[in-house]
Amino acid sequence: MSHGPTPSDVAAVYLQQGPYAQGHDPHGHGHAEARGHGAGGPAPKRVIVGYGFWIFLLSDIVMFSGFFAAYAVLAHATAGGPTGRELFDLKRVGIETACLLASSFTCGLGYVAALQRKQLQTQFWMFVTGLLGLVFVILEVLEFYEMIVKGAGPGRSAFLSAFFALVGCHGLHVTIGGLWLATMMAQIWVKGFKPQIMRRLLCFNLFWHALDIIWVALFTIVYLLGAGA
């Protein structure tokens, strides 16, 4: 008749796996709750990847904070040149803002469709997201071109240098995001909704939404306050 594990059996298991081995019960009662990794064991890879990407986004936000600080210091250093009130077209910037905010909404719809494994809906919403982002970039490039033609390029004053650096850096991020989006569309079309593809899509969504948050701050501080100065 078996009387359960002996003390020597328990000691042998402790030496092999340790008292905190996932799913191990040293008293021989089956699988116990994992210890040392939270109540449910190690976090899923999706959570780990998302957390790591948030750390990257925070480093990016720190960089933008430096650009914002430089702009705040140099906003009135026009050196006799044009000011934001003379240069900024709030109607066009409003269209840019509407496009970028709408793209954040469609980006979310695309991710929801991907979670439901709906290929065509995912591709459609991602395409709309990329199209809205493209309109945003085109309007921004047109704004830069018109300012440079008027003699208000980045070398005209410290204010314009800070403006072009801040807004241009954000526009560059949107452009890179658009290229990333096109890559994700191709990967989903060819490889489907594999776990690694879904994790990449999650990171893209975090990146795109972060750009929207930064643009809201940029629109308020640079354009609204600048046009009313």
Stockholm file with secondary structure:
# STOCKHOLM 1.0

chainA/1-229         MSHGPTPSDVAAVYLQQGPYAQGHDPHGHGHAEARGHGAGGPAPKRVIVGYGFWIFLLSDIVMFSGFFAAYAVLAHATAGGPTGRELFDLKRVGIETACLLASSFTCGLGYVAALQRKQLQTQFWMFVTGLLGLVFVILEVLEFYEMIVKGAGPGRSAFLSAFFALVGCHGLHVTIGGLWLATMMAQIWVKGFKPQIMRRLLCFNLFWHALDIIWVALFTIVYLLGAGA
#=GR chainA/1-229 SS CCCCCCHHHHHHHHHHHCTTCTTCCTTSSSCCCCCSSCTTSSCCHHHHHHHHHHHHHHHHHHHHHHHHHHHHHHTTCCTTSCCHHHHCCHHHHHHHHHHHHHHHHHHHHHHHHHHTTCHHHHHHHHHHHHHHHHHHHHHHHHHHHHHHHTTCCTTSCHHHHHHHHHHHHHHHHHHHHHHHHHHHHHHHHHHCSCHHHHHHHHHHHHHHHHHHHHHHHHIIIIIIHHHHC
#=GC SS_cons         CCCCCCHHHHHHHHHHHCTTCTTCCTTSSSCCCCCSSCTTSSCCHHHHHHHHHHHHHHHHHHHHHHHHHHHHHHTTCCTTSCCHHHHCCHHHHHHHHHHHHHHHHHHHHHHHHHHTTCHHHHHHHHHHHHHHHHHHHHHHHHHHHHHHHTTCCTTSCHHHHHHHHHHHHHHHHHHHHHHHHHHHHHHHHHHCSCHHHHHHHHHHHHHHHHHHHHHHHHIIIIIIHHHHC
//
